[in-house]
């Protein structure tokens, strides 16, 4: 299971760099500053949680069989989709009503980190 989180983290880190470059070089000429900021927030949180997935992969390797830790990684991936993914779609399509799903992604992110902390504490 650790390999899955390591691979997901690496792929998502790659996507962050590609999307960040897209925003910095092309979208900056297409989007308004406010919408570009929304896109950049998506990239920023996406990158934090790509690293988080890598940390989960390393922690799962250290503490095998920790189901809450694995669930933490699943919640991070869900947060990437619901939070960052929503910000990307809203930025590129201006489909504002979709932004109501972003808080669910934020809750996934926060829950993932709490589970990560609890798992680390519990597995001393």
Secondary structure, DSSP 4 states (H G I P E B T S, - for coil): -HHHHHHHHHHHHHHHHHHHHHIIIIIHHHS-HHHHHHHHHHHHHHHHHHHHHHHHHHHHHHSTT-HHHHHHHHHHHHHIIIIIHHHHHHHHH--GGGGGGHHHHHHHHHHHHHHHHHHHHHT-
